[in-house]
């Protein structure tokens, strides 16, 4: 069977009618057995880039995800198509983990999902060395720098783990958030060998960015309620910068719209986070109040309103979170409600970091976020600049562009 027919067969197994242009070159790179680094907008279906070659290659594909919620959703999606898929998490007993690894050794599993911390487990390392791994996939690869330098050191050891695997598998790294400078650092840390690098534009013309400054949380709550009551939307995500604020906002929203909201943050256990996320994904709840602990991995196509109740820590974090909206190309609104108090809370979060280099980086990113919130430049252009991309033409539709149009019209 020639390679084109094999690709078509893999597409059919995954329920993909047609591959998109940005997917084809990376897929061919992987099939040529080249290490491959891919940067695409968060709305794009990047998982197909590794899943199609994985179904063509013999052996197991090991996928490293940052969170269990992402793992559960990816596994669930693949299993829906009848593809043999498994994961290993902290809740499993020693014998359950051994059973999964034995199935992988015997060729009964095509995809195995883990978090980076699992790679440091000595029993896992010993057993995985006898699993025929053809691909190692590092999803959300920007975490290698942004999280590895801070509170999840396991990210710094992924490259070392890949180097110890006996069959020298192909490495695939995927992200939405790497700048060109970060790409080189990530590739080096993952021990990627002369990787092919594919970077797509992160411009999202279907996202409409607005922002508003407030003097108090009380004023913000009034605005939030008015927005939720007046605006027609299918599904809405409200992001907060702390667990305490997420709980407060959730209580308010649940008071305004009883039974319509759910929440997700790090103080909830993994099972509750998963159950709440499924209530949102399945359409039983229309509003999700969350911190950055909330990750969208499934194709929840109807999110058309993303509200940040607080100033995010960085434009990269902001871009990733607003990227939950408008997945299929329909218009979506991204609203930033912020105050000076938000900036001070973020300063406290950053100052609690022990790593001085990481603290310096985070402070610079916060200043960039502050400029976005208070400045007058095109919001799309500012986001893209933070991602290392230059767009000469303003979007013409964000808050700042609309204000400029209005001023020009009044002259």
C-alpha positions as CSV (number, residue, x, y, z in Angstrom):
1,X,0.0,0.0,0.0
2,X,1.5,3.4,-1.0
3,X,1.9,6.2,1.5
4,X,-1.1,8.3,0.2
5,X,-3.4,5.3,0.7
6,X,-2.0,4.7,4.2
7,X,-2.7,8.3,5.1
8,X,-6.2,8.1,3.8
9,X,-6.8,4.9,5.8
10,X,-5.5,6.6,9.0
11,X,-7.7,9.6,8.3
12,X,-10.7,7.4,8.0
13,X,-9.9,5.6,11.3
14,X,-9.8,9.0,13.0
15,X,-12.9,10.3,11.4
16,X,-11.0,13.0,9.4
17,X,-12.6,13.8,6.1
18,X,-9.8,16.0,4.8
19,X,-6.5,17.1,6.2
20,X,-5.8,20.9,6.4
21,X,-2.9,22.5,4.6
22,X,-1.0,23.2,7.8
23,X,-1.2,19.5,8.8
24,X,0.1,18.0,5.6
25,X,3.8,19.1,5.7
26,X,4.4,18.1,9.4
27,X,2.7,14.7,8.8
28,X,5.0,14.1,5.8
29,X,8.0,15.2,7.9
30,X,7.1,12.7,10.6
31,X,6.5,9.9,8.0
32,X,10.0,10.7,6.7
33,X,11.2,9.9,10.3
34,X,12.3,13.4,11.1
35,X,12.0,15.0,14.5
36,X,9.3,17.6,14.0
37,X,8.3,20.8,15.9
38,X,4.9,22.4,15.1
39,X,3.5,25.7,16.2
40,X,-0.2,26.3,15.3
41,X,-3.0,28.4,16.7
42,X,-4.8,26.8,19.7
43,X,-8.0,26.5,17.6
44,X,-6.4,24.1,15.1
45,X,-6.7,20.3,15.3
46,X,-3.0,19.7,15.9
47,X,-3.5,16.2,17.4
48,X,-4.1,14.8,13.9
49,X,-0.5,15.8,13.0
50,X,0.9,13.0,15.2
51,X,-2.1,10.7,15.2
52,X,-2.1,10.0,11.5
53,X,1.5,8.9,11.3
54,X,1.1,7.0,14.6
55,X,-1.5,4.8,12.9
56,X,0.8,4.2,10.0
57,X,3.9,3.4,12.0
58,X,4.3,0.1,13.8
59,X,4.7,0.2,17.6
60,X,3.4,2.5,20.3
61,X,3.1,6.3,20.4
62,X,3.9,7.8,23.8
63,X,2.1,11.1,24.4
64,X,3.2,13.4,27.1
65,X,0.5,15.9,28.2
66,X,0.7,18.6,31.0
67,X,-2.6,17.8,32.7
68,X,-4.8,14.7,33.4
69,X,-7.9,16.5,32.1
70,X,-6.1,16.8,28.7
71,X,-5.2,13.1,28.9
72,X,-8.7,11.9,29.8
73,X,-10.2,13.8,26.9
74,X,-7.7,12.7,24.3
75,X,-8.0,9.1,25.4
76,X,-11.8,9.3,25.4
77,X,-11.8,10.7,21.8
78,X,-9.5,8.1,20.4
79,X,-11.4,5.3,22.1
80,X,-14.6,6.6,20.5
81,X,-13.1,5.7,17.2
82,X,-12.2,2.2,18.4
83,X,-8.4,2.9,18.6
84,X,-6.6,1.0,21.4
85,X,-5.5,3.8,23.8
86,X,-4.5,3.8,27.5
87,X,-3.2,6.2,30.1
88,X,-1.3,5.9,33.4
89,X,-2.2,8.3,36.3
90,X,-1.6,8.7,40.0
91,X,-4.8,6.9,40.9
92,X,-3.8,3.5,39.5
93,X,-2.4,0.7,41.6
94,X,1.0,-0.8,40.9
95,X,-0.6,-3.8,39.3
96,X,-2.8,-1.7,37.1
97,X,0.2,0.2,35.8
98,X,2.0,-3.1,35.1
99,X,-1.0,-4.4,33.2
100,X,-1.1,-1.3,31.0
101,X,2.6,-1.6,30.3
102,X,2.3,-5.3,29.5
103,X,-0.4,-4.5,27.0
104,X,1.9,-1.9,25.4
105,X,4.8,-4.5,25.3
106,X,2.5,-7.0,23.5
107,X,1.3,-4.5,20.9
108,X,-2.2,-4.2,22.3
109,X,-2.0,-0.4,22.8
110,X,-1.4,2.1,20.0
111,X,-1.4,5.3,22.1
112,X,-0.1,5.6,25.7
113,X,-0.7,8.9,27.6
114,X,1.3,10.1,30.6
115,X,2.3,13.3,32.4
116,X,6.0,14.3,32.6
117,X,6.2,13.3,36.2
118,X,5.5,9.6,35.2
119,X,8.7,9.6,33.2
120,X,10.7,10.0,36.4
121,X,9.3,6.8,38.0
122,X,12.0,4.1,38.0
123,X,9.6,1.2,37.5
124,X,8.0,2.9,34.5
125,X,11.5,3.6,33.0
126,X,12.5,0.0,33.4
127,X,9.3,-1.4,31.8
128,X,8.9,1.2,29.1
129,X,12.4,0.3,27.7
130,X,10.9,-3.0,26.4
131,X,7.9,-1.3,24.8
132,X,8.4,-0.8,21.0
133,X,7.9,3.0,20.9
134,X,8.0,4.6,17.4
135,X,6.9,8.2,18.4
136,X,7.3,10.3,21.4
137,X,4.9,13.3,21.4
138,X,5.3,16.3,23.7
139,X,2.0,18.2,23.6
140,X,1.9,21.8,24.8
141,X,5.7,21.9,24.4
142,X,6.0,25.5,25.6
143,X,5.6,24.0,29.1
144,X,9.2,22.8,28.8
145,X,10.4,26.3,29.3
146,X,7.4,28.1,31.0
147,X,6.7,25.3,33.5
148,X,10.1,23.5,33.6
149,X,11.8,26.7,34.9
150,X,9.3,27.1,37.6
151,X,7.2,24.6,39.5
152,X,7.4,21.4,37.4
153,X,11.0,20.4,37.0
154,X,10.0,17.1,35.4
155,X,9.7,19.0,32.2
156,X,13.4,19.6,32.2
157,X,14.1,15.8,32.1
158,X,11.9,14.8,29.1
159,X,14.9,15.0,26.8
160,X,17.0,12.8,29.0
161,X,14.1,10.3,29.1
162,X,13.9,10.2,25.3
163,X,17.6,9.7,25.0
164,X,17.5,6.6,27.2
165,X,14.8,4.9,25.0
166,X,16.5,2.0,23.1
167,X,14.8,2.4,19.7
168,X,15.6,6.1,19.1
169,X,12.0,7.0,18.4
170,X,10.9,10.1,16.4
171,X,10.2,13.1,18.6
172,X,7.2,15.4,17.8
173,X,6.6,18.6,19.8
174,X,3.4,20.6,19.5
175,X,2.4,24.0,20.9
176,X,0.6,27.2,20.2
177,X,2.7,29.5,22.3
178,X,6.4,29.3,21.3
179,X,8.2,32.3,19.9
180,X,11.0,31.6,17.3
181,X,13.5,32.0,20.1
182,X,11.7,29.5,22.3
183,X,11.6,26.9,19.5
184,X,15.3,26.5,19.6
185,X,15.4,26.2,23.4
186,X,12.6,23.7,23.4
187,X,14.1,21.6,20.7
188,X,17.4,21.5,22.6
189,X,15.8,20.5,25.9
190,X,13.9,17.7,24.2
191,X,17.1,16.4,22.5
192,X,15.5,16.8,19.1
193,X,17.9,16.0,16.3
194,X,17.9,18.6,13.5
195,X,14.1,18.9,13.6
196,X,11.9,20.2,10.9
197,X,10.1,23.3,12.3
198,X,6.7,24.4,11.1
199,X,5.3,27.7,12.3
200,X,1.8,28.9,11.3
201,X,0.5,32.4,11.9
202,X,-1.4,32.7,15.2
203,X,-3.6,35.5,13.8
204,X,-7.3,34.7,14.6
205,X,-9.4,37.2,12.6
206,X,-12.7,35.7,14.0
207,X,-11.8,36.7,17.5
208,X,-13.0,40.2,18.6
209,X,-10.9,41.6,21.5
210,X,-12.4,44.2,23.9
211,X,-11.1,45.5,27.2
212,X,-12.4,47.7,30.0
213,X,-10.8,49.1,33.2
214,X,-12.6,49.2,36.5
215,X,-11.9,50.9,39.8
216,X,-13.4,48.1,41.9
217,X,-14.6,44.5,41.8
218,X,-18.1,45.7,42.5
219,X,-18.1,47.6,39.3
220,X,-16.7,44.6,37.5
221,X,-19.4,42.4,38.8
222,X,-22.1,44.8,37.6
223,X,-20.6,44.8,34.2
224,X,-20.2,41.0,34.1
225,X,-23.9,40.5,35.0
226,X,-25.0,42.9,32.4
227,X,-22.9,41.2,29.7
228,X,-24.1,37.7,30.6
229,X,-27.8,38.9,30.6
230,X,-27.6,41.0,27.4
231,X,-25.2,39.1,25.2
232,X,-26.4,36.1,23.2
233,X,-23.9,33.3,23.5
234,X,-23.8,29.6,23.2
235,X,-21.1,28.9,25.9
236,X,-19.0,31.2,28.0
237,X,-15.7,30.7,29.9
238,X,-14.8,33.2,32.7
239,X,-11.2,33.1,33.8
240,X,-10.0,34.4,37.1
241,X,-6.4,34.7,38.4
242,X,-6.9,33.0,41.8
243,X,-8.9,30.1,43.2
244,X,-10.5,32.5,45.7
245,X,-11.7,34.8,43.0
246,X,-12.9,31.9,40.9
247,X,-15.1,30.7,43.8
248,X,-16.4,34.2,44.4
249,X,-17.3,34.7,40.7
250,X,-18.9,31.3,40.5
251,X,-21.1,32.0,43.5
252,X,-22.2,35.3,41.9
253,X,-22.9,33.7,38.5
254,X,-24.8,30.8,40.1
255,X,-26.9,33.3,42.0
256,X,-27.7,35.2,38.7
257,X,-28.3,32.0,36.7
258,X,-29.1,29.1,39.0
259,X,-27.9,25.8,37.6
260,X,-26.3,27.2,34.5
261,X,-22.7,27.4,35.7
262,X,-19.9,25.1,36.9
263,X,-16.3,25.7,37.9
264,X,-12.7,24.3,37.6
265,X,-9.6,25.2,39.6
266,X,-6.7,23.5,41.3
267,X,-8.4,23.2,44.8
268,X,-10.9,20.8,43.4
269,X,-9.7,17.2,43.2
270,X,-9.0,15.7,39.8
271,X,-12.2,13.7,39.6
272,X,-14.4,16.8,40.5
273,X,-12.5,18.9,37.9
274,X,-13.1,16.2,35.3
275,X,-16.8,15.9,36.1
276,X,-17.4,19.7,36.1
277,X,-15.5,20.0,32.7
278,X,-17.7,17.2,31.3
279,X,-20.8,19.0,32.4
280,X,-19.6,22.0,30.4
281,X,-18.4,20.0,27.4
282,X,-21.6,18.0,27.2
283,X,-23.7,21.1,27.2
284,X,-25.4,20.6,30.6
285,X,-23.8,23.8,31.9
286,X,-23.4,26.9,29.7
287,X,-20.9,28.9,31.8
288,X,-17.5,27.7,33.1
289,X,-15.8,29.8,35.8
290,X,-12.1,28.7,36.0
291,X,-8.5,29.4,36.7
292,X,-5.7,28.3,34.3
293,X,-6.3,24.8,35.6
294,X,-9.1,24.5,33.0
295,X,-7.9,23.0,29.8
296,X,-10.0,22.4,26.7
297,X,-8.9,19.3,24.8
298,X,-12.1,18.1,23.3
299,X,-13.7,19.8,20.2
300,X,-16.1,22.0,22.1
301,X,-17.0,24.1,19.1
302,X,-19.6,26.4,20.6
303,X,-17.5,28.6,22.9
304,X,-18.2,32.1,21.6
305,X,-17.5,34.2,24.7
306,X,-14.3,34.2,26.8
307,X,-14.2,36.7,29.7
308,X,-11.2,37.4,31.8
309,X,-12.4,38.8,35.1
310,X,-8.8,39.6,36.1
311,X,-5.6,40.6,34.3
312,X,-3.7,37.5,33.2
313,X,-0.1,37.0,34.0
314,X,1.1,37.2,30.4
315,X,-0.1,37.7,26.9
316,X,0.9,34.2,26.1
317,X,-1.4,32.8,28.8
318,X,-4.1,35.2,27.6
319,X,-3.8,34.0,24.0
320,X,-3.9,30.4,25.0
321,X,-7.1,30.9,27.0
322,X,-9.0,33.1,24.5
323,X,-8.0,30.4,21.9
324,X,-10.7,28.2,23.4
325,X,-13.2,30.3,21.4
326,X,-14.2,30.2,17.8
327,X,-12.7,26.8,17.0
328,X,-14.6,26.3,13.7
329,X,-14.1,29.8,12.5
330,X,-17.3,31.5,13.7
331,X,-17.0,34.8,15.4
332,X,-16.3,34.9,19.1
333,X,-15.8,37.7,21.6
334,X,-12.8,37.9,24.1
335,X,-13.4,40.4,26.9
336,X,-10.8,41.6,29.4
337,X,-12.2,43.2,32.6
338,X,-9.3,44.5,34.7
339,X,-8.3,46.8,37.6
340,X,-5.1,48.0,39.2
341,X,-5.8,45.5,42.0
342,X,-5.3,42.7,39.5
343,X,-1.8,43.8,38.7
344,X,-0.9,43.9,42.4
345,X,-2.3,40.4,42.9
346,X,-0.2,39.1,40.0
347,X,2.9,40.8,41.5
348,X,2.3,38.8,44.7
349,X,2.0,35.6,42.7
350,X,5.3,36.3,40.8
351,X,7.2,37.4,44.0
352,X,6.4,34.0,45.6
353,X,8.5,32.3,42.9
354,X,11.9,31.2,44.2
355,X,13.7,31.0,40.8
356,X,15.1,34.5,40.2
357,X,15.5,34.1,36.5
358,X,11.9,32.8,36.2
359,X,10.7,35.7,38.3
360,X,12.5,38.2,36.0
361,X,10.9,36.6,33.0
362,X,7.4,36.7,34.5
363,X,7.7,40.3,35.6
364,X,8.6,41.3,32.0
365,X,5.6,39.4,30.7
366,X,3.3,41.0,33.3
367,X,4.5,44.5,32.1
368,X,3.7,43.5,28.6
369,X,0.2,42.4,29.7
370,X,-0.2,45.7,31.6
371,X,0.7,47.6,28.4
372,X,-1.9,45.6,26.5
373,X,-4.6,46.5,29.1
374,X,-3.7,50.2,29.3
375,X,-2.2,51.0,25.9
376,X,-3.8,52.2,22.7
377,X,-2.3,49.9,20.1
378,X,-4.1,47.2,18.1
379,X,-4.8,44.4,20.5
380,X,-4.3,41.7,17.8
381,X,-0.9,43.2,16.9
382,X,0.2,43.3,20.5
383,X,-0.7,39.6,21.1
384,X,1.1,38.5,17.9
385,X,4.2,40.6,18.8
386,X,4.4,38.7,22.2
387,X,4.4,35.5,20.2
388,X,7.2,36.7,18.0
389,X,5.0,37.5,15.0
390,X,4.8,40.8,13.3
391,X,1.5,41.9,11.6
392,X,1.8,45.2,9.8
393,X,-2.0,45.8,9.4
394,X,-4.2,46.6,12.5
395,X,-7.2,44.3,12.9
396,X,-9.7,47.2,12.6
397,X,-12.1,45.5,15.0
398,X,-10.7,45.5,18.5
399,X,-11.5,48.1,21.2
400,X,-8.5,50.2,20.4
401,X,-8.9,50.1,16.6
402,X,-12.6,51.0,17.0
403,X,-11.7,54.0,19.2
404,X,-9.2,55.2,16.5
405,X,-11.8,54.9,13.8
406,X,-14.3,56.9,15.9
407,X,-11.7,59.7,16.6
408,X,-10.9,59.9,12.9
409,X,-14.6,60.1,12.0
410,X,-15.0,63.0,14.4
411,X,-12.2,65.1,12.8
